[in-house]
Amino acid sequence: MFQRGVGISEVTRIVREGEVIEEYPDDEPWPEVVLLGEVANLALHVVVGREPVTLRCVTITVYWPDLDRWDERFRHRRR
């Protein structure tokens, strides 16, 4: 996250307000989601795991999506 120039406040905002674009309910140890948000008018993906009992979220990774792998709106993976 810090290596990509993204701060805690931006990640926190995306975790709270971002759009869920992918869900992985069977991931271990916790279900994960990919969230889409925006920082400085650029799309940003935040992957979080959510502990089912306490609903605590843990950031797994943060990255700038690549148009080679994602559609032009960064919501769907290219096949």
PDB file of N, CA, C and O in Angstrom, chain B, residues numbered from 101:
ATOM      1  N   MET B 101       0.829  -1.172   0.000  1.00  0.00           N
ATOM      2  CA  MET B 101       0.000   0.000   0.000  1.00  0.00           C
ATOM      3  C   MET B 101       0.879   1.243   0.000  1.00  0.00           C
ATOM      4  O   MET B 101       0.712   2.119  -0.848  1.00  0.00           O
ATOM      5  N   PHE B 102       1.805   1.326   0.936  1.00  0.00           N
ATOM      6  CA  PHE B 102       2.668   2.500   1.003  1.00  0.00           C
ATOM      7  C   PHE B 102       3.609   2.547  -0.192  1.00  0.00           C
ATOM      8  O   PHE B 102       3.958   3.628  -0.667  1.00  0.00           O
ATOM      9  N   GLN B 103       4.025   1.373  -0.682  1.00  0.00           N
ATOM     10  CA  GLN B 103       4.893   1.313  -1.856  1.00  0.00           C
ATOM     11  C   GLN B 103       4.181   1.846  -3.089  1.00  0.00           C
ATOM     12  O   GLN B 103       4.835   2.289  -4.033  1.00  0.00           O
ATOM     13  N   ARG B 104       2.871   1.811  -3.098  1.00  0.00           N
ATOM     14  CA  ARG B 104       2.089   2.280  -4.238  1.00  0.00           C
ATOM     15  C   ARG B 104       1.613   3.724  -4.059  1.00  0.00           C
ATOM     16  O   ARG B 104       0.861   4.242  -4.884  1.00  0.00           O
ATOM     17  N   GLY B 105       2.050   4.360  -2.989  1.00  0.00           N
ATOM     18  CA  GLY B 105       1.703   5.756  -2.764  1.00  0.00           C
ATOM     19  C   GLY B 105       0.285   5.972  -2.286  1.00  0.00           C
ATOM     20  O   GLY B 105      -0.298   7.030  -2.522  1.00  0.00           O
ATOM     21  N   VAL B 106      -0.276   4.982  -1.618  1.00  0.00           N
ATOM     22  CA  VAL B 106      -1.648   5.073  -1.124  1.00  0.00           C
ATOM     23  C   VAL B 106      -1.602   5.107   0.402  1.00  0.00           C
ATOM     24  O   VAL B 106      -0.940   4.284   1.033  1.00  0.00           O
ATOM     25  N   GLY B 107      -2.313   6.066   0.981  1.00  0.00           N
ATOM     26  CA  GLY B 107      -2.307   6.219   2.425  1.00  0.00           C
ATOM     27  C   GLY B 107      -3.432   5.465   3.117  1.00  0.00           C
ATOM     28  O   GLY B 107      -4.367   4.973   2.486  1.00  0.00           O
ATOM     29  N   ILE B 108      -3.307   5.393   4.420  1.00  0.00           N
ATOM     30  CA  ILE B 108      -4.307   4.697   5.239  1.00  0.00           C
ATOM     31  C   ILE B 108      -5.684   5.329   5.087  1.00  0.00           C
ATOM     32  O   ILE B 108      -6.686   4.614   5.039  1.00  0.00           O
ATOM     33  N   SER B 109      -5.753   6.642   5.012  1.00  0.00           N
ATOM     34  CA  SER B 109      -7.064   7.300   4.919  1.00  0.00           C
ATOM     35  C   SER B 109      -7.781   6.939   3.620  1.00  0.00           C
ATOM     36  O   SER B 109      -9.000   6.768   3.617  1.00  0.00           O
ATOM     37  N   GLU B 110      -7.034   6.819   2.508  1.00  0.00           N
ATOM     38  CA  GLU B 110      -7.661   6.432   1.246  1.00  0.00           C
ATOM     39  C   GLU B 110      -8.165   4.992   1.304  1.00  0.00           C
ATOM     40  O   GLU B 110      -9.267   4.697   0.842  1.00  0.00           O
ATOM     41  N   VAL B 111      -7.364   4.106   1.866  1.00  0.00           N
ATOM     42  CA  VAL B 111      -7.768   2.707   1.969  1.00  0.00           C
ATOM     43  C   VAL B 111      -8.977   2.575   2.891  1.00  0.00           C
ATOM     44  O   VAL B 111      -9.919   1.848   2.575  1.00  0.00           O
ATOM     45  N   THR B 112      -8.959   3.261   4.013  1.00  0.00           N
ATOM     46  CA  THR B 112     -10.090   3.219   4.949  1.00  0.00           C
ATOM     47  C   THR B 112     -11.365   3.704   4.273  1.00  0.00           C
ATOM     48  O   THR B 112     -12.426   3.105   4.452  1.00  0.00           O
ATOM     49  N   ARG B 113     -11.274   4.771   3.505  1.00  0.00           N
ATOM     50  CA  ARG B 113     -12.447   5.297   2.795  1.00  0.00           C
ATOM     51  C   ARG B 113     -12.985   4.271   1.801  1.00  0.00           C
ATOM     52  O   ARG B 113     -14.198   4.083   1.706  1.00  0.00           O
ATOM     53  N   ILE B 114     -12.102   3.610   1.066  1.00  0.00           N
ATOM     54  CA  ILE B 114     -12.549   2.618   0.092  1.00  0.00           C
ATOM     55  C   ILE B 114     -13.161   1.405   0.796  1.00  0.00           C
ATOM     56  O   ILE B 114     -14.149   0.850   0.315  1.00  0.00           O
ATOM     57  N   VAL B 115     -12.591   0.988   1.921  1.00  0.00           N
ATOM     58  CA  VAL B 115     -13.170  -0.129   2.668  1.00  0.00           C
ATOM     59  C   VAL B 115     -14.579   0.239   3.130  1.00  0.00           C
ATOM     60  O   VAL B 115     -15.469  -0.612   3.122  1.00  0.00           O
ATOM     61  N   ARG B 116     -14.791   1.460   3.521  1.00  0.00           N
ATOM     62  CA  ARG B 116     -16.117   1.892   3.996  1.00  0.00           C
ATOM     63  C   ARG B 116     -17.104   2.155   2.863  1.00  0.00           C
ATOM     64  O   ARG B 116     -18.290   1.848   2.986  1.00  0.00           O
ATOM     65  N   GLU B 117     -16.617   2.725   1.758  1.00  0.00           N
ATOM     66  CA  GLU B 117     -17.516   3.223   0.723  1.00  0.00           C
ATOM     67  C   GLU B 117     -17.353   2.573  -0.640  1.00  0.00           C
ATOM     68  O   GLU B 117     -18.146   2.833  -1.544  1.00  0.00           O
ATOM     69  N   GLY B 118     -16.340   1.732  -0.806  1.00  0.00           N
ATOM     70  CA  GLY B 118     -16.035   1.181  -2.120  1.00  0.00           C
ATOM     71  C   GLY B 118     -17.092   0.204  -2.617  1.00  0.00           C
ATOM     72  O   GLY B 118     -17.905  -0.312  -1.849  1.00  0.00           O
ATOM     73  N   GLU B 119     -17.055  -0.030  -3.912  1.00  0.00           N
ATOM     74  CA  GLU B 119     -17.978  -0.949  -4.568  1.00  0.00           C
ATOM     75  C   GLU B 119     -17.380  -2.358  -4.573  1.00  0.00           C
ATOM     76  O   GLU B 119     -16.241  -2.554  -4.997  1.00  0.00           O
ATOM     77  N   VAL B 120     -18.146  -3.321  -4.106  1.00  0.00           N
ATOM     78  CA  VAL B 120     -17.700  -4.721  -4.152  1.00  0.00           C
ATOM     79  C   VAL B 120     -17.805  -5.183  -5.590  1.00  0.00           C
ATOM     80  O   VAL B 120     -18.891  -5.186  -6.170  1.00  0.00           O
ATOM     81  N   ILE B 121     -16.660  -5.580  -6.178  1.00  0.00           N
ATOM     82  CA  ILE B 121     -16.675  -6.028  -7.572  1.00  0.00           C
ATOM     83  C   ILE B 121     -16.412  -7.528  -7.706  1.00  0.00           C
ATOM     84  O   ILE B 121     -16.733  -8.121  -8.736  1.00  0.00           O
ATOM     85  N   GLU B 122     -15.836  -8.140  -6.685  1.00  0.00           N
ATOM     86  CA  GLU B 122     -15.651  -9.590  -6.663  1.00  0.00           C
ATOM     87  C   GLU B 122     -15.774 -10.070  -5.227  1.00  0.00           C
ATOM     88  O   GLU B 122     -15.389  -9.374  -4.287  1.00  0.00           O
ATOM     89  N   GLU B 123     -16.322 -11.283  -5.074  1.00  0.00           N
ATOM     90  CA  GLU B 123     -16.459 -11.883  -3.746  1.00  0.00           C
ATOM     91  C   GLU B 123     -15.892 -13.294  -3.763  1.00  0.00           C
ATOM     92  O   GLU B 123     -16.073 -14.038  -4.726  1.00  0.00           O
ATOM     93  N   TYR B 124     -15.213 -13.644  -2.701  1.00  0.00           N
ATOM     94  CA  TYR B 124     -14.642 -14.973  -2.533  1.00  0.00           C
ATOM     95  C   TYR B 124     -15.069 -15.515  -1.165  1.00  0.00           C
ATOM     96  O   TYR B 124     -14.279 -15.514  -0.221  1.00  0.00           O
ATOM     97  N   PRO B 125     -16.318 -15.977  -1.061  1.00  0.00           N
ATOM     98  CA  PRO B 125     -16.869 -16.389   0.232  1.00  0.00           C
ATOM     99  C   PRO B 125     -16.201 -17.622   0.837  1.00  0.00           C
ATOM    100  O   PRO B 125     -16.310 -17.854   2.041  1.00  0.00           O
ATOM    101  N   ASP B 126     -15.513 -18.411   0.020  1.00  0.00           N
ATOM    102  CA  ASP B 126     -14.908 -19.642   0.518  1.00  0.00           C
ATOM    103  C   ASP B 126     -13.423 -19.496   0.839  1.00  0.00           C
ATOM    104  O   ASP B 126     -12.780 -20.470   1.231  1.00  0.00           O
ATOM    105  N   ASP B 127     -12.868 -18.289   0.678  1.00  0.00           N
ATOM    106  CA  ASP B 127     -11.448 -18.098   0.990  1.00  0.00           C
ATOM    107  C   ASP B 127     -11.186 -18.322   2.466  1.00  0.00           C
ATOM    108  O   ASP B 127     -12.049 -18.083   3.310  1.00  0.00           O
ATOM    109  N   GLU B 128      -9.993 -18.780   2.760  1.00  0.00           N
ATOM    110  CA  GLU B 128      -9.564 -19.043   4.131  1.00  0.00           C
ATOM    111  C   GLU B 128      -8.414 -18.112   4.487  1.00  0.00           C
ATOM    112  O   GLU B 128      -7.601 -17.824   3.609  1.00  0.00           O
ATOM    113  N   PRO B 129      -8.296 -17.634   5.688  1.00  0.00           N
ATOM    114  CA  PRO B 129      -9.127 -18.017   6.818  1.00  0.00           C
ATOM    115  C   PRO B 129     -10.463 -17.279   6.856  1.00  0.00           C
ATOM    116  O   PRO B 129     -11.365 -17.679   7.592  1.00  0.00           O
ATOM    117  N   TRP B 130     -10.601 -16.197   6.067  1.00  0.00           N
ATOM    118  CA  TRP B 130     -11.844 -15.433   6.072  1.00  0.00           C
ATOM    119  C   TRP B 130     -12.301 -15.177   4.641  1.00  0.00           C
ATOM    120  O   TRP B 130     -11.480 -15.162   3.724  1.00  0.00           O
ATOM    121  N   PRO B 131     -13.595 -14.978   4.444  1.00  0.00           N
ATOM    122  CA  PRO B 131     -14.081 -14.584   3.121  1.00  0.00           C
ATOM    123  C   PRO B 131     -13.427 -13.262   2.703  1.00  0.00           C
ATOM    124  O   PRO B 131     -13.169 -12.390   3.533  1.00  0.00           O
ATOM    125  N   GLU B 132     -13.163 -13.134   1.392  1.00  0.00           N
ATOM    126  CA  GLU B 132     -12.527 -11.917   0.880  1.00  0.00           C
ATOM    127  C   GLU B 132     -13.391 -11.263  -0.177  1.00  0.00           C
ATOM    128  O   GLU B 132     -14.211 -11.913  -0.826  1.00  0.00           O
ATOM    129  N   VAL B 133     -13.190  -9.960  -0.338  1.00  0.00           N
ATOM    130  CA  VAL B 133     -13.828  -9.202  -1.410  1.00  0.00           C
ATOM    131  C   VAL B 133     -12.790  -8.288  -2.042  1.00  0.00           C
ATOM    132  O   VAL B 133     -11.811  -7.895  -1.408  1.00  0.00           O
ATOM    133  N   VAL B 134     -13.030  -7.960  -3.314  1.00  0.00           N
ATOM    134  CA  VAL B 134     -12.253  -6.939  -4.010  1.00  0.00           C
ATOM    135  C   VAL B 134     -13.145  -5.717  -4.089  1.00  0.00           C
ATOM    136  O   VAL B 134     -14.266  -5.783  -4.592  1.00  0.00           O
ATOM    137  N   LEU B 135     -12.638  -4.601  -3.587  1.00  0.00           N
ATOM    138  CA  LEU B 135     -13.380  -3.345  -3.585  1.00  0.00           C
ATOM    139  C   LEU B 135     -12.782  -2.393  -4.613  1.00  0.00           C
ATOM    140  O   LEU B 135     -11.564  -2.342  -4.786  1.00  0.00           O
ATOM    141  N   LEU B 136     -13.635  -1.646  -5.291  1.00  0.00           N
ATOM    142  CA  LEU B 136     -13.199  -0.626  -6.240  1.00  0.00           C
ATOM    143  C   LEU B 136     -13.452   0.743  -5.630  1.00  0.00           C
ATOM    144  O   LEU B 136     -14.552   1.040  -5.164  1.00  0.00           O
ATOM    145  N   GLY B 137     -12.427   1.560  -5.642  1.00  0.00           N
ATOM    146  CA  GLY B 137     -12.551   2.941  -5.203  1.00  0.00           C
ATOM    147  C   GLY B 137     -11.732   3.825  -6.112  1.00  0.00           C
ATOM    148  O   GLY B 137     -11.238   3.387  -7.151  1.00  0.00           O
ATOM    149  N   GLU B 138     -11.593   5.079  -5.711  1.00  0.00           N
ATOM    150  CA  GLU B 138     -10.877   6.040  -6.522  1.00  0.00           C
ATOM    151  C   GLU B 138      -9.980   6.893  -5.642  1.00  0.00           C
ATOM    152  O   GLU B 138     -10.380   7.322  -4.560  1.00  0.00           O
ATOM    153  N   VAL B 139      -8.769   7.133  -6.111  1.00  0.00           N
ATOM    154  CA  VAL B 139      -7.821   8.019  -5.439  1.00  0.00           C
ATOM    155  C   VAL B 139      -7.209   8.910  -6.516  1.00  0.00           C
ATOM    156  O   VAL B 139      -6.648   8.416  -7.494  1.00  0.00           O
ATOM    157  N   ALA B 140      -7.319  10.203  -6.334  1.00  0.00           N
ATOM    158  CA  ALA B 140      -6.777  11.173  -7.300  1.00  0.00           C
ATOM    159  C   ALA B 140      -7.282  10.871  -8.716  1.00  0.00           C
ATOM    160  O   ALA B 140      -6.517  10.918  -9.680  1.00  0.00           O
ATOM    161  N   ASN B 141      -8.565  10.564  -8.827  1.00  0.00           N
ATOM    162  CA  ASN B 141      -9.217  10.261 -10.102  1.00  0.00           C
ATOM    163  C   ASN B 141      -8.675   9.014 -10.787  1.00  0.00           C
ATOM    164  O   ASN B 141      -8.837   8.861 -11.997  1.00  0.00           O
ATOM    165  N   LEU B 142      -8.040   8.129 -10.044  1.00  0.00           N
ATOM    166  CA  LEU B 142      -7.543   6.859 -10.570  1.00  0.00           C
ATOM    167  C   LEU B 142      -8.228   5.713  -9.834  1.00  0.00           C
ATOM    168  O   LEU B 142      -8.430   5.774  -8.621  1.00  0.00           O
ATOM    169  N   ALA B 143      -8.582   4.667 -10.579  1.00  0.00           N
ATOM    170  CA  ALA B 143      -9.203   3.490  -9.971  1.00  0.00           C
ATOM    171  C   ALA B 143      -8.192   2.792  -9.067  1.00  0.00           C
ATOM    172  O   ALA B 143      -7.010   2.697  -9.398  1.00  0.00           O
ATOM    173  N   LEU B 144      -8.668   2.307  -7.928  1.00  0.00           N
ATOM    174  CA  LEU B 144      -7.831   1.571  -6.992  1.00  0.00           C
ATOM    175  C   LEU B 144      -8.625   0.369  -6.489  1.00  0.00           C
ATOM    176  O   LEU B 144      -9.807   0.490  -6.167  1.00  0.00           O
ATOM    177  N   HIS B 145      -7.971  -0.794  -6.422  1.00  0.00           N
ATOM    178  CA  HIS B 145      -8.587  -1.994  -5.866  1.00  0.00           C
ATOM    179  C   HIS B 145      -8.005  -2.260  -4.487  1.00  0.00           C
ATOM    180  O   HIS B 145      -6.795  -2.173  -4.279  1.00  0.00           O
ATOM    181  N   VAL B 146      -8.883  -2.584  -3.553  1.00  0.00           N
ATOM    182  CA  VAL B 146      -8.494  -2.965  -2.198  1.00  0.00           C
ATOM    183  C   VAL B 146      -9.105  -4.334  -1.934  1.00  0.00           C
ATOM    184  O   VAL B 146     -10.317  -4.513  -2.054  1.00  0.00           O
ATOM    185  N   VAL B 147      -8.267  -5.296  -1.575  1.00  0.00           N
ATOM    186  CA  VAL B 147      -8.740  -6.638  -1.251  1.00  0.00           C
ATOM    187  C   VAL B 147      -8.731  -6.773   0.265  1.00  0.00           C
ATOM    188  O   VAL B 147      -7.706  -6.562   0.913  1.00  0.00           O
ATOM    189  N   VAL B 148      -9.891  -7.127   0.825  1.00  0.00           N
ATOM    190  CA  VAL B 148      -9.990  -7.282   2.270  1.00  0.00           C
ATOM    191  C   VAL B 148     -10.592  -8.632   2.624  1.00  0.00           C
ATOM    192  O   VAL B 148     -11.420  -9.176   1.894  1.00  0.00           O
ATOM    193  N   GLY B 149     -10.156  -9.157   3.761  1.00  0.00           N
ATOM    194  CA  GLY B 149     -10.776 -10.319   4.370  1.00  0.00           C
ATOM    195  C   GLY B 149     -11.652  -9.832   5.504  1.00  0.00           C
ATOM    196  O   GLY B 149     -11.303  -8.877   6.197  1.00  0.00           O
ATOM    197  N   ARG B 150     -12.799 -10.488   5.700  1.00  0.00           N
ATOM    198  CA  ARG B 150     -13.732 -10.053   6.752  1.00  0.00           C
ATOM    199  C   ARG B 150     -14.013 -11.211   7.686  1.00  0.00           C
ATOM    200  O   ARG B 150     -14.546 -12.245   7.284  1.00  0.00           O
ATOM    201  N   GLU B 151     -13.644 -11.018   8.940  1.00  0.00           N
ATOM    202  CA  GLU B 151     -13.868 -12.032   9.976  1.00  0.00           C
ATOM    203  C   GLU B 151     -15.369 -12.115  10.232  1.00  0.00           C
ATOM    204  O   GLU B 151     -15.979 -11.101  10.573  1.00  0.00           O
ATOM    205  N   PRO B 152     -15.984 -13.289  10.079  1.00  0.00           N
ATOM    206  CA  PRO B 152     -17.438 -13.399  10.122  1.00  0.00           C
ATOM    207  C   PRO B 152     -18.101 -13.090  11.458  1.00  0.00           C
ATOM    208  O   PRO B 152     -19.256 -12.665  11.474  1.00  0.00           O
ATOM    209  N   VAL B 153     -17.416 -13.289  12.574  1.00  0.00           N
ATOM    210  CA  VAL B 153     -18.052 -13.070  13.873  1.00  0.00           C
ATOM    211  C   VAL B 153     -17.979 -11.597  14.281  1.00  0.00           C
ATOM    212  O   VAL B 153     -18.999 -10.995  14.618  1.00  0.00           O
ATOM    213  N   THR B 154     -16.787 -11.021  14.251  1.00  0.00           N
ATOM    214  CA  THR B 154     -16.613  -9.632  14.691  1.00  0.00           C
ATOM    215  C   THR B 154     -16.817  -8.627  13.563  1.00  0.00           C
ATOM    216  O   THR B 154     -16.965  -7.431  13.814  1.00  0.00           O
ATOM    217  N   LEU B 155     -16.824  -9.116  12.302  1.00  0.00           N
ATOM    218  CA  LEU B 155     -16.931  -8.282  11.100  1.00  0.00           C
ATOM    219  C   LEU B 155     -15.714  -7.370  10.910  1.00  0.00           C
ATOM    220  O   LEU B 155     -15.773  -6.391  10.166  1.00  0.00           O
ATOM    221  N   ARG B 156     -14.624  -7.699  11.582  1.00  0.00           N
ATOM    222  CA  ARG B 156     -13.375  -6.944  11.428  1.00  0.00           C
ATOM    223  C   ARG B 156     -12.815  -7.195  10.046  1.00  0.00           C
ATOM    224  O   ARG B 156     -12.782  -8.337   9.588  1.00  0.00           O
ATOM    225  N   CYS B 157     -12.369  -6.135   9.368  1.00  0.00           N
ATOM    226  CA  CYS B 157     -11.768  -6.242   8.044  1.00  0.00           C
ATOM    227  C   CYS B 157     -10.255  -6.137   8.157  1.00  0.00           C
ATOM    228  O   CYS B 157      -9.722  -5.338   8.928  1.00  0.00           O
ATOM    229  N   VAL B 158      -9.576  -6.965   7.367  1.00  0.00           N
ATOM    230  CA  VAL B 158      -8.123  -6.944   7.304  1.00  0.00           C
ATOM    231  C   VAL B 158      -7.739  -6.719   5.848  1.00  0.00           C
ATOM    232  O   VAL B 158      -8.179  -7.450   4.961  1.00  0.00           O
ATOM    233  N   THR B 159      -6.920  -5.707   5.608  1.00  0.00           N
ATOM    234  CA  THR B 159      -6.471  -5.424   4.249  1.00  0.00           C
ATOM    235  C   THR B 159      -5.465  -6.480   3.814  1.00  0.00           C
ATOM    236  O   THR B 159      -4.462  -6.714   4.488  1.00  0.00           O
ATOM    237  N   ILE B 160      -5.745  -7.112   2.681  1.00  0.00           N
ATOM    238  CA  ILE B 160      -4.862  -8.127   2.122  1.00  0.00           C
ATOM    239  C   ILE B 160      -3.861  -7.477   1.165  1.00  0.00           C
ATOM    240  O   ILE B 160      -2.653  -7.686   1.279  1.00  0.00           O
ATOM    241  N   THR B 161      -4.380  -6.684   0.219  1.00  0.00           N
ATOM    242  CA  THR B 161      -3.518  -5.973  -0.720  1.00  0.00           C
ATOM    243  C   THR B 161      -4.259  -4.781  -1.309  1.00  0.00           C
ATOM    244  O   THR B 161      -5.487  -4.700  -1.268  1.00  0.00           O
ATOM    245  N   VAL B 162      -3.484  -3.871  -1.850  1.00  0.00           N
ATOM    246  CA  VAL B 162      -3.993  -2.668  -2.491  1.00  0.00           C
ATOM    247  C   VAL B 162      -3.214  -2.516  -3.790  1.00  0.00           C
ATOM    248  O   VAL B 162      -1.987  -2.617  -3.796  1.00  0.00           O
ATOM    249  N   TYR B 163      -3.924  -2.272  -4.898  1.00  0.00           N
ATOM    250  CA  TYR B 163      -3.198  -2.122  -6.165  1.00  0.00           C
ATOM    251  C   TYR B 163      -3.973  -1.264  -7.158  1.00  0.00           C
ATOM    252  O   TYR B 163      -5.197  -1.149  -7.100  1.00  0.00           O
ATOM    253  N   TRP B 164      -3.205  -0.663  -8.078  1.00  0.00           N
ATOM    254  CA  TRP B 164      -3.781   0.073  -9.204  1.00  0.00           C
ATOM    255  C   TRP B 164      -4.090  -0.972 -10.279  1.00  0.00           C
ATOM    256  O   TRP B 164      -3.168  -1.628 -10.763  1.00  0.00           O
ATOM    257  N   PRO B 165      -5.353  -1.147 -10.665  1.00  0.00           N
ATOM    258  CA  PRO B 165      -5.680  -2.171 -11.659  1.00  0.00           C
ATOM    259  C   PRO B 165      -5.109  -1.821 -13.038  1.00  0.00           C
ATOM    260  O   PRO B 165      -4.975  -0.653 -13.404  1.00  0.00           O
ATOM    261  N   ASP B 166      -4.783  -2.861 -13.773  1.00  0.00           N
ATOM    262  CA  ASP B 166      -4.154  -2.757 -15.082  1.00  0.00           C
ATOM    263  C   ASP B 166      -5.200  -3.010 -16.171  1.00  0.00           C
ATOM    264  O   ASP B 166      -5.959  -3.976 -16.093  1.00  0.00           O
ATOM    265  N   LEU B 167      -5.238  -2.140 -17.188  1.00  0.00           N
ATOM    266  CA  LEU B 167      -6.204  -2.315 -18.277  1.00  0.00           C
ATOM    267  C   LEU B 167      -5.973  -3.592 -19.071  1.00  0.00           C
ATOM    268  O   LEU B 167      -6.882  -4.048 -19.765  1.00  0.00           O
ATOM    269  N   ASP B 168      -4.800  -4.175 -18.993  1.00  0.00           N
ATOM    270  CA  ASP B 168      -4.564  -5.461 -19.655  1.00  0.00           C
ATOM    271  C   ASP B 168      -5.340  -6.585 -18.973  1.00  0.00           C
ATOM    272  O   ASP B 168      -5.644  -7.599 -19.601  1.00  0.00           O
ATOM    273  N   ARG B 169      -5.658  -6.411 -17.700  1.00  0.00           N
ATOM    274  CA  ARG B 169      -6.349  -7.452 -16.937  1.00  0.00           C
ATOM    275  C   ARG B 169      -7.797  -7.112 -16.592  1.00  0.00           C
ATOM    276  O   ARG B 169      -8.580  -8.000 -16.257  1.00  0.00           O
ATOM    277  N   TRP B 170      -8.154  -5.829 -16.672  1.00  0.00           N
ATOM    278  CA  TRP B 170      -9.486  -5.379 -16.267  1.00  0.00           C
ATOM    279  C   TRP B 170     -10.138  -4.598 -17.401  1.00  0.00           C
ATOM    280  O   TRP B 170      -9.454  -4.041 -18.259  1.00  0.00           O
ATOM    281  N   ASP B 171     -11.478  -4.562 -17.395  1.00  0.00           N
ATOM    282  CA  ASP B 171     -12.190  -3.768 -18.396  1.00  0.00           C
ATOM    283  C   ASP B 171     -11.942  -2.287 -18.161  1.00  0.00           C
ATOM    284  O   ASP B 171     -11.301  -1.910 -17.181  1.00  0.00           O
ATOM    285  N   GLU B 172     -12.449  -1.448 -19.056  1.00  0.00           N
ATOM    286  CA  GLU B 172     -12.179  -0.004 -19.001  1.00  0.00           C
ATOM    287  C   GLU B 172     -12.744   0.675 -17.758  1.00  0.00           C
ATOM    288  O   GLU B 172     -12.322   1.782 -17.425  1.00  0.00           O
ATOM    289  N   ARG B 173     -13.683   0.043 -17.067  1.00  0.00           N
ATOM    290  CA  ARG B 173     -14.230   0.615 -15.827  1.00  0.00           C
ATOM    291  C   ARG B 173     -13.622  -0.048 -14.593  1.00  0.00           C
ATOM    292  O   ARG B 173     -13.972   0.304 -13.466  1.00  0.00           O
ATOM    293  N   PHE B 174     -12.713  -1.007 -14.797  1.00  0.00           N
ATOM    294  CA  PHE B 174     -11.996  -1.719 -13.739  1.00  0.00           C
ATOM    295  C   PHE B 174     -12.917  -2.517 -12.813  1.00  0.00           C
ATOM    296  O   PHE B 174     -12.612  -2.720 -11.637  1.00  0.00           O
ATOM    297  N   ARG B 175     -14.055  -2.967 -13.367  1.00  0.00           N
ATOM    298  CA  ARG B 175     -15.030  -3.734 -12.574  1.00  0.00           C
ATOM    299  C   ARG B 175     -15.029  -5.228 -12.902  1.00  0.00           C
ATOM    300  O   ARG B 175     -15.454  -6.045 -12.085  1.00  0.00           O
ATOM    301  N   HIS B 176     -14.556  -5.579 -14.084  1.00  0.00           N
ATOM    302  CA  HIS B 176     -14.612  -6.975 -14.537  1.00  0.00           C
ATOM    303  C   HIS B 176     -13.268  -7.376 -15.119  1.00  0.00           C
ATOM    304  O   HIS B 176     -12.654  -6.629 -15.881  1.00  0.00           O
ATOM    305  N   ARG B 177     -12.820  -8.578 -14.745  1.00  0.00           N
ATOM    306  CA  ARG B 177     -11.571  -9.095 -15.310  1.00  0.00           C
ATOM    307  C   ARG B 177     -11.769  -9.443 -16.780  1.00  0.00           C
ATOM    308  O   ARG B 177     -12.824  -9.924 -17.195  1.00  0.00           O
ATOM    309  N   ARG B 178     -10.734  -9.188 -17.538  1.00  0.00           N
ATOM    310  CA  ARG B 178     -10.746  -9.621 -18.942  1.00  0.00           C
ATOM    311  C   ARG B 178     -10.510 -11.121 -18.977  1.00  0.00           C
ATOM    312  O   ARG B 178      -9.772 -11.647 -18.144  1.00  0.00           O
ATOM    313  N   ARG B 179     -11.106 -11.799 -19.896  1.00  0.00           N
ATOM    314  CA  ARG B 179     -10.960 -13.253 -20.004  1.00  0.00           C
ATOM    315  C   ARG B 179     -10.005 -13.606 -21.108  1.00  0.00           C
ATOM    316  O   ARG B 179      -9.752 -14.786 -21.352  1.00  0.00           O
TER     317      ARG B 179
END
